[in-house]
Amino acid sequence: MNVLKRCVFGITLLSLAAVSVQCKSDKKADTEIVSSDKKNAVTIEKSEYGTTAKGEKVDSYKLKNQNGMEVDIITFGGRITDLKVPNKEGVSENVVIGFTSLAQYEKENPFFGALIGRYGNRIAKGKFTLDEKEYSLAINNAPNALHGGPQGFFNVVWKADEVKSGNAASLKLSYLSKDLEEGYPGNLQVFVTYTLTNDNQLEVLYEAKTDKKTVVNLTQHSYFNLSGDFTKTILDHELTLNADKLVPVDATLIPTGKLEDVANTPFDFRTPKLIGAAIEVKNEQIERGKGYDHCWVLNNTEKGKTIIAKVYHAASGRVLEMTTDEPGIQFYSGNFLDGTLPTRDGKKYAHRTGLCLETEHYPDSPNQKNFPTTVLNPGENYKTKTTFKFSVKK
């Protein structure tokens, strides 16, 4: 009997030891998983950026992943002030135009890094009609309205909320645009969510709801220079656009209403082409835009999945690829940068030292019956997403 008891006691001790070892092993594994998740996490850091002339507090948020990509966003205009990505040598450099102070962003400038609304691009003579009622907008690009007016979304302070989830981190911005703000009808509640992932992808999700029939066309207005050197132009950047047609414009940059084939024109970027290759050729549309300042009709056969734009800079090796569910993209080659605005290091942003790729509906759609509609009705959800993905080609 004593022998049996000793055997039972020994087995019990062995069992307890095994359970203890297993628990320690499980705990170690859990710790390793937590440690690994923390190591791979995309982070958000909040800091004070400044105070507007109206006395409004402005914050800055830095989204940072584990691959050397950083995005800095301020609540004034939801602007991307800095965007650092690695080159082919692994060196991270800023690739977007920006300023060093809030005061400079408050001054008149060409929408550097800003969120644009209610209506991205131009509306002819600042007028449109809904349900037989005409609405008048501020004229800030004579004779037309541009990018929502002089006090558009780029010029207001947004509310910000952080969302963290391991391999991605998001900054959700919100703003209530009140009825008849800048002339647009309806109280429009807007949300824009910037999400950075660990594969060097920046997603921009736009959402909106209205209590009155209105028009909406939101976009993002960052100026890119993949060289990271803003003393250089973007003419040596190679551009590809997945678009067979262009939205041609009149002398005031308002669409003529027709869509034209890009074949055999300077606007054909269906195969990779240097931006500088045909930007100075004799062409009526080139002359009207003083270069490229036009909307392309995206082929976009798989909305949100097909790469609709690609930019490659050979010297740095940087590549930017974009996807969207929008029908158009405005390619602007920085034609009106004139050497008057200061760079971060005390120099000046010269002619064509940045390019914009603004995903959107076509310009002046509220006045063009044949264009995809930009009307938003009460009870409907406005929702669209654009993705910017960075990589390197050695």
Disulfide bonds with the S-S distance in Angstrom:
none
